[in-house]
Amino acid sequence: MKQIANAVIAAAAAFNLAAADAEEWFEDAKLGMFVHFGIYAVDGQGEWAMYRNGISPEAYARRAATWNPAPGCEERWVEMAKDAGFRYMVLTARHHDGFSLWDTKTDPFNSMNTPAKRDHVRAYVEACRKHGVKAGLYFSLVDWRLRDKDPEKMRAKSLAQLEELMTKYGKIDVLWYDGAWTPKGKTHAEFWDSTNLNARVRSWQPGILMNDRAGVSEDFRTIEGRNIPRPPKGATKWESCITLQDDDWSFWGWCRYTAFRKTPEQVLCQLLHCLELGGNLLVNIGPDANGGVDGWQRDLFAKLGGWVRRNADAVYGTRPTEIATTHPLAHGWTGNSCGFFTVRPGTDDAYLFFHAWPGTETTFPHFTAEVKAIELNGRPVAFVQDLAAKRLTLTGLPAAAPDPLCTVLRMKLGGKR
């Protein structure tokens, strides 16, 4: 009995350690890439084409006969993400249409029964491991083909498919639930028995992180399509997911024609909001039916990635701070009208992000921490501080912004915070 008890204690300790490590990497990562890829790319009208266009399941399934993505497209997505500084990815293993991107034994409507005859989940996970990117899987609990016709069958198949995804591909870092629609009269958590479901997921993947879209609170909260991301109320870990189009008329899957396109500057602005308030940004791509990514999206990631590489120390592993604000982060802004701060836990490092360049001088009127030094591109920046008045003034700054996207200064803080 003592040996069993010790084994249980050891298993619990290992689980807690894995969970703590997972939470830390997620908070440190800051940037993730969402990939909406599926048979809906054949239509080129977004991932809701079946539902919005009233296509019958039988007619929709015929698209599988023509879907033949290019070999190696999964690794090219991962390489693009890695080059742009994205630390994790989330692939739509199954969307609401019920089409599975892996060799599922539960339903012939899957990627093995296409001309490509390929397990895209396996290719994607292996590419993530090869390039050192955390691998996440999106899974829609709902299946439009069964939701109204046979919800019990839908639930049983979803549970079986989740077990396949969690046990066939080695370590999975993120499970991104979506589509927990349920029959009338039941909550998501009741219909899906979400507490027990997530316990089973953790038994298969002890270090996995899960979002809150199965109806119960788990590791992180999600917000979607916000032009100005803000933490969900009460959230300690959160993520904002966005398309590269206008999110009010969003297509997450590939769309043949997109007049409304985000610029690198707009995506960076959303990342800055997430950095300031302690969240992650999950940026979506929708590869076409061949698995290719539109050129304008590749160009956007190249420009965004250049800024991230230039400022890597200020991006990864940082946390929000109240050293320059008189009110809680959830209700106000840090810094002043042109900049905000983050800090690196366990160090004296702080970072000042100038989302608008102030010119040669600027003052932070509510700065509470002692400053020892400030640097811009490795060179000292002159400053005057009045700790009693809580004022910090930077002097002798360049007249024009050194970085046209967002200039970042590094600070060394003293003992008073």
N, C-alpha and C positions, 0 to 999 in steps of 0.2 A: 504493500500500500504506500509506503514511504517513497519507493521508486516511482510509482505512478504520480504521486503528488509532486515530486521533484520535476518529473517530465512535464506536467501541466504548468508548473511555475516557469520552467525554462521556455516552454512554447509561448506562454503569455508574454514573457520578457522579450522574446524574439519578435513577436508580433508588435509590441509597443515600440521597439527599436526601429523596426521597418516602417511603421507608421510615422514616427518622428522624422526619420530620414526623408521620407516621401514628402512630408509637409514642408521641410526645409528646402528641398530642391525646387518645389513648386513656387514657393515665395521668392526664391532667388532667380528663377528663370526669366520672368517678366514678359517674354515673347513666345507665343506659340503660333503654329500655322494650322488652320482648319482646311481640310480637303474634302469638298463635296464632289464625289465621283460615283457615277452609277449609270444604269441603263437609260436614265432620263436624258443623258447627254446626246443621245441619238436625235431627240427632238430639238435640242438647243433652245428650249423655252423654260429652263429652270427645273428645279427638283420637284415641283408640284405639278408638272405637266399632266400627269395621269388624272389627278383630281380636278384641276382647274378646267381642263378641256373635256371632261366627262368621258374619258377613254375607258372602255370596258377592260377588265382584267385579262380577258382572252386576247383582245386586240393589242393591249399593251405588251403582253408577253412575247408577241411576235417580233418585237424589237431585238430580242436576244439573238435571233438568227443573223442579224447584221452587225452586231456589236463586236468589234475586234481591235481593242486598244493595242498600240505599239508595244513590243517587248521593251522592258526596262524603263517604262514611264514612271513607275513607282520610285525607282532610285533617282531619277531626274528631279522629282518633286523634293525628295529628301535633300539632295545636293543643293537645290535652290534655297531651301529653308536654312540649311547649315551656312551657306555663303552669306545669307542675309542676317545671320546672328540669332536665328530662332532656336530655342533650346528644346522645344517639344513640339509634337504634331498630333493631330487627331484626325483620323480617317473615318468616313462614313461606311462602316462595315455593312450596315443595312439601314436604309431610309424608310419612310412611311409606305413606300410602294411594295415593300416586302422582298425586293431583289437583294440577294446576298452576294457579297464580294468574296466569298470563300467556298470551300468544298464542303458545304453543309450536307449532312445525311438526312436532314428533316424535310427538304423541299427541293424539287428539281429546278426551281426558279433561282438559279445561281450561276456564277461566272464560269464554272466548269462546263456548263452546257451552252457555251457560246463558241464562235469560231476560234477565239483566243485560247479556250480551254485552260484558263489560268486562275490560280488562287491568288487574288490580288492582295488579300490580307497578309498572306505569308510573304510575298515579295516585298510588301511595304515594311513589315516588322523586321525582316532581315536587313533591309536597307537602312532602317533607323539604327539598328545595332551596329552595322558596319561603320556608320558615320557619326556615332556617338550622340544621337538625338533621341530623346525620350519618346516612346511609342504609346500613343493613345488611340482608343477606338470609340467611335460614336456608334450607339445602337438605339434605334427607334423601337420602343416597346410595342407600339401600335403597328398593325399591318392593315392597310386600307381594304384589302381583299377579304378580310375576316372580321373586321371590327363590328359591323352590323349583322353580318351573316352568322358568325359563330365565335363570339368573344371567348368562350372557354377554350376552344381549339387554338385561338390566337395566343392566349396566355400560355398554354402548354408548350406551343412551338417556340415562343419567345424565350421561355425558361430553358428549353433544350438548346437553343442556339447560343444563348449566353454561356452555357456550360461549355459548348464547343470552343467558343472564342477565348474563354478563360483557361482552357486546359490544353489546347493544341499548339500554341505558338510560343511557349516559354513566357518570360516576364512581360506583362503588360503594365504600363505605368499609370494610365488614366482610363477610366470608363466614363464616357460622356453620354449619359442617358438623354433621351428626348422622346416626345410623342407619347406620353403616358395617359392618353385619352382612355376613358373608361365608360362602361354602360351607365346609364342614368341611375342615380340613387347611391352610388358608391364613390368614395374618394379614391385618388390614385393609390394611396398607401394601402387602402383596404383591398382593392381589386388585385393589385399586384403583390400583396403581402410583402411590402417593400422592406420592412425591417428584417424579416427572415431571408428574403432574396439577397439583400446586401451582405448579410452574414455568410451566406453561401459563397458569394463572390469573394469575400475576404478569405474564406477557407481555401479557395483555389489560388488567390493572388494576395498574399498577406500584406504586401507593400503598396497595393493599388490605391489610387485616389479616385473618388467618385463625386460627381456633382449632385445637386439637390433635385433633379428633375424626375425622379421616381416617386416623389411625394413625401420624402422624409429628408431631414437635414443630414448631410454627410460631411465631406471634407472641404468643399468649397461651393460658393454660391455663384450663379451665373446671371448676367444681364445681357441683353441682345439688342443690337442695332441702335445704340444710343450715340448721338453725335457728341454729347458731353457725358462721358461715363462717370458715374458716382457709385460708391459702394452700396449694395443693398443694406437696408437697415439691420443692424446687429451683426453684420458679416465681419469675420476676422480674416478670412481668405476668400478672394473673389476674383472673377474673371469677366472681362467684357469681350464678347465676340461680335465681329463686324464683317460685312461684305465689303468689296471694293467698289460697289455701285452705291447709289443712293439707297439707304436702308429703309426708307419709307416705301419704296417700290423695289424691294430686294429680290434678287435671284441668288441663291447660294450655289446651285448647280449651274453649269455652263449655259450662257444665253448668247445666241448668235449676234444679237444687236444690243449694245449697251451704250446709250448716249450719255448717261450720267455716271461719271467715273471719278473716284477719289484720286486726289493727287498725293504724291509722297509727303507733301507738307501737311495735308489733312490727316493722313494716317499717323505721322509723327506727332501731331497735336494730340491725337487720342492716346498714343503711348505716353506722352508727357502727363496727361491727366491721370493715367493709371499709375505711373511712377510716383506722382505726388501723393496719391491717396492709397498706395500700397496694394494695387491690384495687378493682374496680368492682362495683356491684350492678345486675343486669339484672332488672327487675321485670316480670312477665308480666300481660297482659290477654288475655282470650279473648272477643272480640266475638261477639254472637249472630248468627243467620242473616241478620238485617237489617243487620248491621254496627254495631249499637249496643253500648254499654258499660253494664253494670249500674250503677244509681245508687249503690250502696254503694261500688263501685270508684271512681267519679268523685269521691265525697265523700272517700275515702281520699287520692286524689292531690291534691285541693285542700288538705287539711290538711298533708300531707307537703310539698307545694310551698311552702306558706306558711313552713314552717320553713327550707327550703332557700333561699328568697329572703332571709329575715332574716339568714342566715349564709353567704351566697354566697362571701364572701372566705375563709372557713374551710373551705369544701367543695372548690371547684374549684382544681386546680393544686397541691394540697398533697401532701406525701409523709410516710411514716412516719418516726419518729425514735427514737433510743435515749437522748435526753437525760434521761430519767427512769426508767431501768431498769438493772439490773445484769446482766441476762442477755439473750441474743439474742431478737429479736422473735418468732422462730418457736417459742420455747419458754417465753415468759413474757408478762407484761403490762407496758405502759408505765404511768406514773403511779402512782396509789394506788388504793384500793378504790372511789373515786367518780369518777375522771376519767383521761383520757389526753391525749397531746399529738400534734400534727402540726406540720410546718414547711413554709415556702414556699421552694423552692430559689432561691438567688441573692439572698435578702433576709435581714434580721434578724428576720423575722416568725415567730412560733410561735403556736399556738392550743391552748387548754385546753378540752376538752369535758367538761362535768360530766354524765355519764349518771345520776348520783345526786347530789342536792344535799347538801352537807356541813353546812349551817348557817353560822354566822358565822365559822368558822375551820377551816382544814384544813392539813395538812402533807404534803409530798412528801419521803419520806426518802431517796431515791436520785437527787436532781436534780443533774446535773453541769454544766449550762450557766449562765453568768453572766446575770442578768436585770437589764435597765435600767428597764423599766416594764411595768405590767400595767393593762389597761383592761377595764371592763365597760360596754357600751353607751356608749362614748366618755368615761367617767368613770374617773379613776385608782382603782386598788385598792391598798391598803396591803399591804406584804409585808416579811418579814424573811428574809434569806438568809445561810446559813453555807456558803460555798463549800468550806471545808476539810472540814466534816462532811457535805457534799453534802445539805444540808437546805434546803428552801424552804417557808416558812409564809405563807399568805395570811391576813390579818386583816381584820376589819371588813366581812365579806361580809354581804349581806342575810340575814335569818333564813329567808326563803322563797325558793324558786327564781324568778328573774325570768322564765324561760321554762319553762312547765310540761312541755315535751317534752324539751329539752336546752339548758342555758345554755352559751354559748361565750364565753370570755375571750380577748382578744388580748394577746400579749406581745411585747416588744422584747428581743432577746437581745444580750448584749455579745460581746466578742471571745473569751472562753473558752468552748469547747463541749465 
